[in-house]
Amino acid sequence: MARESIKARERKRERMVAKYAHKRATLKAAGDYEALDKLPKNASPVRLHNRCKLTGRPKGYMRKFGINRVTFREMASAGKIPGVTKSSW
């Protein structure tokens, strides 16, 4: 499980990206790159990293479910994810 400070940092970045999204889009459309440079670094969506919503694990992330592969397997085996069944052939 990821440290709480790492998860909090990522949530803070998400809020900042959302806050500056409109301003960033207008500056980019206007071609004002000097003003874009003055925005905070964490306002850039490139700095976001996908993390598991439950554990905060950065690797093995599944976009469709928003969780990592380990948590996905545990939840799928327990029947907590609707529509997901263990395959057999």
C-alpha positions in Angstrom: 0.0 0.0 0.0 1.3 3.4 -0.9 2.1 6.0 1.8 -0.7 8.4 2.6 1.5 11.4 1.7 2.0 10.0 -1.9 -1.7 9.5 -2.3 -2.5 13.0 -0.9 0.1 14.5 -3.3 -1.6 12.9 -6.3 -5.1 14.1 -5.2 -3.6 17.6 -4.8 -2.3 17.5 -8.4 -5.7 16.3 -9.6 -7.4 19.3 -8.0 -4.8 21.7 -9.4 -5.1 20.3 -12.9 -8.9 20.7 -12.7 -8.6 24.3 -11.4 -6.3 25.5 -14.2 -7.8 23.5 -17.1 -9.9 26.3 -18.5 -7.1 28.9 -18.1 -4.6 26.6 -19.6 -6.8 25.8 -22.6 -7.4 29.5 -23.4 -3.7 30.4 -23.1 -2.8 27.5 -25.3 -5.4 28.6 -27.9 -4.1 32.1 -27.8 -0.5 30.9 -28.2 0.6 32.8 -25.1 3.5 30.5 -24.0 5.0 32.9 -21.6 1.9 33.0 -19.5 1.7 29.2 -19.7 5.2 29.0 -18.3 4.0 31.0 -15.3 1.3 28.5 -14.3 2.3 26.1 -11.5 4.1 23.0 -12.6 1.5 20.7 -11.0 -1.2 22.3 -13.1 0.0 20.3 -16.1 -2.0 17.2 -16.8 1.2 15.4 -17.9 2.4 15.3 -14.2 -0.6 13.1 -13.2 0.0 9.4 -12.7 -2.7 6.8 -12.6 -3.0 5.2 -9.1 -5.3 2.6 -7.7 -8.3 4.3 -6.0 -8.2 1.8 -3.1 -4.5 1.1 -2.4 -2.7 3.9 -4.2 -0.5 1.4 -6.1 1.0 3.1 -9.2 1.8 -0.1 -11.2 -0.5 -2.6 -12.8 -3.3 0.0 -13.1 -6.5 -0.9 -15.0 -8.1 2.2 -16.5 -11.5 0.5 -17.0 -11.9 -0.2 -13.3 -9.7 2.4 -11.7 -7.9 -0.2 -9.6 -4.7 -2.2 -9.8 -4.5 -5.8 -11.0 -3.9 -7.2 -7.5 -7.0 -5.5 -6.0 -9.0 -6.3 -9.1 -8.3 -10.0 -8.8 -9.2 -10.1 -5.1 -12.4 -8.2 -5.7 -13.4 -10.3 -8.8 -12.8 -13.5 -6.9 -15.0 -12.3 -4.1 -17.7 -11.3 -6.6 -17.6 -7.6 -5.8 -17.2 -6.4 -9.4 -20.4 -6.8 -11.4 -20.2 -8.5 -14.7 -16.7 -10.0 -14.1 -16.4 -13.8 -13.9 -13.5 -16.1 -13.9 -12.8 -17.6 -17.3 -12.8 -21.3 -18.1 -12.6 -23.2 -21.3 
